[in-house]
Amino acid sequence: AQSVTQLGSHVSVSEGALVLLRCNYSSSVPPYLFWYVQYPNQGLQLLLKYTSAATLVKGINGFEAEFKKSETSFHLTKPSAHMSDAAEYFCAVSDKPGSSYKLIFGSGTRLLVRP
Amino acid sequence: NAGVTQTPKFRILKIGQSMTLQCTQDMNHNYMYWYRQDPGMGLKLIYYSVGAGITDKGEVPNGYNVSRSTTEDFPLRLELAAPSQTSVYFCASRPKGGGMGEQFFGPGTRLTVL
């Protein structure tokens, strides 16, 4: 069965520092992987997605993620954190084909940005 | 397009009361989903639908019911509210197509059961 593990429930960085949010997945088939962001008191918004077209995926707001099959990872990075990046981030994997495209979510990582 | 809309935004229920959480999408999406979000737990799937008249259970369906009479609407019903159902509820939709398609989320309903 598909699963997602996000290491670190909270990550704190200084403004301007590198952001690295970790995501490891388990999947018996080539996965479709997603990163969503949730700002306070809002719904989830898609940051980026991996669909096998390219291993380095660029998303909105300067974020990108690299798919590494050998490490079963899909870590999210941003070179320079901004105060407005403070939010909760969820990694998700699409369930196996024929399962109505259900998403399996990780438990989330809250990003704190210090001035 | 309004996207996915949910009502109400907030609600406080007493134990044993019932209510319906409304979800509507105007993107003509076939697939719709209900999730609950508990602190530190990510999102758990409650029910989903692949089209009008077709629904199925997700990971945590107990205590909930759904119906899908139209493509646009996917209400979630709580019959006998319990404190364990205190959570934030999100509705999502996605179009028909391959697994690479993203889900579009509504703004959520924050429910407290006392």
HADDOCK unambig.tbl for C-alpha pairs under 7 A between the chains (distance, minus, plus):
assign (segid A and resid 32 and name CA) (segid B and resid 99 and name CA) 6.55 0.50 0.50
assign (segid A and resid 32 and name CA) (segid B and resid 100 and name CA) 5.68 0.50 0.50
assign (segid A and resid 42 and name CA) (segid B and resid 107 and name CA) 5.21 0.50 0.50
assign (segid A and resid 42 and name CA) (segid B and resid 108 and name CA) 6.99 0.50 0.50
assign (segid A and resid 43 and name CA) (segid B and resid 105 and name CA) 5.90 0.50 0.50
assign (segid A and resid 43 and name CA) (segid B and resid 106 and name CA) 5.64 0.50 0.50
assign (segid A and resid 43 and name CA) (segid B and resid 107 and name CA) 4.16 0.50 0.50
assign (segid A and resid 43 and name CA) (segid B and resid 108 and name CA) 5.92 0.50 0.50
assign (segid A and resid 44 and name CA) (segid B and resid 105 and name CA) 5.74 0.50 0.50
assign (segid A and resid 51 and name CA) (segid B and resid 100 and name CA) 5.61 0.50 0.50
assign (segid A and resid 94 and name CA) (segid B and resid 99 and name CA) 6.34 0.50 0.50
assign (segid A and resid 97 and name CA) (segid B and resid 99 and name CA) 6.96 0.50 0.50
assign (segid A and resid 100 and name CA) (segid B and resid 50 and name CA) 6.77 0.50 0.50
assign (segid A and resid 101 and name CA) (segid B and resid 99 and name CA) 5.62 0.50 0.50
assign (segid A and resid 105 and name CA) (segid B and resid 42 and name CA) 6.14 0.50 0.50
assign (segid A and resid 105 and name CA) (segid B and resid 43 and name CA) 6.04 0.50 0.50
assign (segid A and resid 106 and name CA) (segid B and resid 42 and name CA) 5.79 0.50 0.50
assign (segid A and resid 107 and name CA) (segid B and resid 40 and name CA) 5.88 0.50 0.50
assign (segid A and resid 107 and name CA) (segid B and resid 41 and name CA) 4.83 0.50 0.50
assign (segid A and resid 107 and name CA) (segid B and resid 42 and name CA) 3.89 0.50 0.50
assign (segid A and resid 108 and name CA) (segid B and resid 40 and name CA) 6.93 0.50 0.50
assign (segid A and resid 108 and name CA) (segid B and resid 42 and name CA) 5.67 0.50 0.50
